[in-house]
Amino acid sequence: MCAGTSAGDYDHPTPELKPEHVTGISFSNTTYLEPWAIYTVEPSVVNTGRAVGELTDAGVERVKVALVSLFKL
């Protein structure tokens, strides 16, 4: 799933990713989940030692709801 800042341009649901949905990271702009933008990223690209933050339980729930919303379109 992708996170982006220009979600207002899409016709699909783009729930906001708020501070209570993540820990250890903050975004300088309002950030939205873009559930239709699913990417396959090689693990070695992410495992650079620089990646920080993770989803909270509320964030995991937000991602699940966003994915399920794709099936309701």
N, C-alpha and C positions, 0 to 999 in steps of 0.2 A: 504494500500500500504506500502511496506517496503522500507526503505532506507538502502543502503549498500555500502561498499567500494571495493568489489571485483567483480564488474559488468562485467569486461572484460572477464570473463569465460563463459558468457551466449550467446546464439544465439538470444535472444530476445532483442528488443530495451531497452536501459537503459540510459535515458537522465540524464545528470549531474544536480545535485541540487546545484546551485551556490549561493553565498551570497545575490544576489538580489532577490532570491526566498523565503528567510526566514528573519524574524526579531527576535531579542532577543536570538538568538542561533548561534553558529558557530561550525563547524566540523573541527577536526584536520587533517582529510584526505579528499581526493576528494570523494564526496558522490554521489551516483547515485540512481535514482528511479528505483525500480524493481516492475513494475505494476502488474505482474502476482502473486506476493506474497501478497495476501490480507488476512489479519488476523482479526479475531474477538477478541477484547480485552474487557473484562469487564470494564465498566467505573470507578469502584472503584479502579482498578489497576492504572489507569492513574491519577486519581484525588488525588494525594498524597501531593499537594502543592509544589512539587519540579519541576513539568513540566514547562518548559519555552519555549518561542518562538512561532511563528505562521507563516503560509504562507503569503506572500505578494500577491497582485493581480497577479503578474507575476508568483508566485509559484503555485497559484490555477490553472492558465492557463496551466502551465507545467504539473501538475497532470492530468488535463482533457485530454490533448493531449496524455499523456502516456497511459491513460486508453483506449482511442479511438484506439490507435495504436494496441491494442490487437485484435481488430476486423478485422484488415487489414492483419493479418498474414496468 
